[in-house]
């Protein structure tokens, strides 16, 4: 299994987009990766937009970017909360500095905006936050997946197969 020994942080909060969290997690686990669900509160069960639960293994305050090989940030309404957590933004900034894979889909671009890491980057997202991405300095494209270095971005659930594959490929190459 090509991702054996890799550990990924999957950020979670209330109203995450269910498929955008679980599809990539299952894809990475199928390839041997360990995926930790990390939220504001360790042990809390967060509920997705469509009712699927996700229990946080750890709190953002209790983990370090150095403990992980990459990060997944799902969309839904959760990113509007996630972008407010300084501990998570510190992790994202450190992973960006270390060029570890950062996966963001749909509204997850808001977290990268708040981490101030999009200047000059090519990305995609849900068209609903296109202006936010552009105003943060990104070059936005309406395509299923964009890989700009270590940042892998995608638009929405129908794009999950190529997004999850691209993210897994990026992890495997590292």
N, C-alpha and C positions, 0 to 999 in steps of 0.2 A: 504494500500500500504506500503510495508515493507521499502521503502527508503524515505518515507515522512519525511521532516525535514533535509535531507542530502543535502549538497551543494558540487558540484564537479567542479573542474577547468579543462577545456579542453584546452590544449595549441594549438595554431594555428599559422601558418605562410604560406607563399606561397608554393604551390606545395605539400601540405599535401595529403596523400592518402585518397581520398574521402570517401570510405567505412570505412576505419579504424578510421575516425573521427566520421562520422554520425551514423554508426550502433550502437556503444556503447552508444552514446549520446541518441539516441531514445530509446534504451533498458532501460537505467537508468531513463529517463523521464517517460516511461510506468510504472515504479515501484514507481513513486512519487518524484524522486530526482529533484533538481534544478541543471542545468548545465550551468555554465558561460563560454563563449568562451573568452579566454584571449590571446592577442597577444602583439607584441611590441608597436602597436599603437591602442588606444581606438577608436572605430568607423570605423576602416579601414576594408574594405572587402577584404579578402584573397581568392585566387582562388586555388582550388585543382588541382591535376594532370589531372583530366578529366573534369574540368570546373565547378565543383560545388562550389558555393560561401559559405563563412562563415564570418560573420561580428563580429568583436571583441566587446564584451560588455565592456571590461576593458583592460587596459595595465598592463603588468607584474609589472611595477614600482608602480602601484596604488593598488595592492592587497598584502595580507599577507597569508602565509601558514595557520595561525591560523583561517582564515576566511573559510577554506575549510575542508571537511571530506576526500578528496582524490583528485587524479589528474590522468587524462588520457593524454597520449602523443601518437598521431598517428604517423604512419610511412610516407612513401613517401620521398620526398627530403627535406621536412620542418625540420626534426630533425638536418640536417647539419647546418641550420640557427639557430634553437632554442638553440642548444648547446653553442652558442656564447653569449647568453644573460645572464649576471651575475644575473639580477633580477630573472630570471626563475631558474637558478641553485641554488640560495639561497632558493627559495621556495621548490625545489626538495630535497635539503639537509635537510631542516627543517622537511619536511614531512617524510623523511626517519628516522630522529632522533626520531620523535614522533610516528613512526610506523603506519602512515596513509597509506591507500591503494594507491599504485602507479601502474598504468596500462601502460604497454609499449608493442607496437606491431611493428614488422618488423624492420625498421631502427631507431625506437625510442630509441633503446638501446644506440645509440650515446649520447643522452642527459644524461642517467644514467652514462655512461662512463665519460663524462665531469664533472658530479657532484661528481665523485669519490666515488660511493656508491656500486660498484659491487664486491669488494674484498670478495672472499669466498662464494658468492651467487650462487645458482643454477638458471639458466635462459635459455630462448630460444630467438630466433630472426630470421629474415631472414638469411639463410645460408650465404648470402653475407657479413655479418658483424661478422660472427662467430669468425674470428681471432681477431677482435677488442675487442670483448667481453672477449675472453680468455686472451688476453694481458692485459685487465683491471682487471684480477684476478678472473673472473667468471668461474664457471663450466657450460659449454654449452651443451645442449641436443637438438636433432632434434625431438621434439614432439610438438603437437598442443598448449599446455598450460602448464606452470609451475608456481606453487605458492610456493614461498619461503618466508614464513612469510607474510609480507604485500606487497611484490612485486609480481605482476601478469604479466607474460610475455607470448607473443605469436608470431607466425611466420609471418603470412600473411592473406589476406582476407578470404580464405576458412576456417580458424580457428576462425573466428569471433563469431560464435554461442557459442562454449565452452569458449572462452575468455571473452566475455561480461557477460556470466552467472557467471563465476568464480569471475570476478571483482565485480559484483552486490552482490554475496554471501559474499565476503570479506567485502564490505561496510555494509551489513546488520548485520554481526557478530560483528561489531565494536560498 
